[in-house]
């Protein structure tokens, strides 16, 4: 099993989510099918270049909801679960040091709730000391076979989980969206 991990935040919450799939190859195949289906959509070349570089949740949420819905429906053709944990912000100031501690704490909660051996790929922070701390802390869990950072532009599973994070964030923020109902049967809050 493989767990793709990303995080998001809004005014009230800091959220870490993990997309658990059977394998990286199955996730990559699902991504290829999704891209093939949306290539036929009428979009300008500039728009295609922008969104095909990386399917960012915030961009799809605001401007390309049809693409987001196609992505979520394509995901539903694959066996998956989305585990997430959230931290309720106590005040407006959420310092980087606190964010890093909460990220590791929330990711640990997710890993502890999975009763299978997993390999983890998390979205890179380009902050080596923090990434080393994540790796050194999370690899201590007995069910973690491996854990590595990766650039989301190069990893389809991270693009999927980025979009799933934004769906969870919108839902937790009580913002109307048509996305949550598409994935709610696969969501597990820990």
Secondary structure, DSSP 8 states (H G I E B T S, - for coil): -EEEEEEEE-SSEEEEEEEEES-HHHHHHHHHHHHHHHTTS---HHHHHHHHH---HHHHHHH-HHHHHHHHHHHTTS-EEEEEEEEE-SSS---HHHHHHHHHHHHHHHHHH--S-EEEEEE--S-HHHHHHHHHHHTTSTTEEEEEEE-GGG-HHHHHHHHHHHHHHHHHTT---SSHHHHGGGEEE-
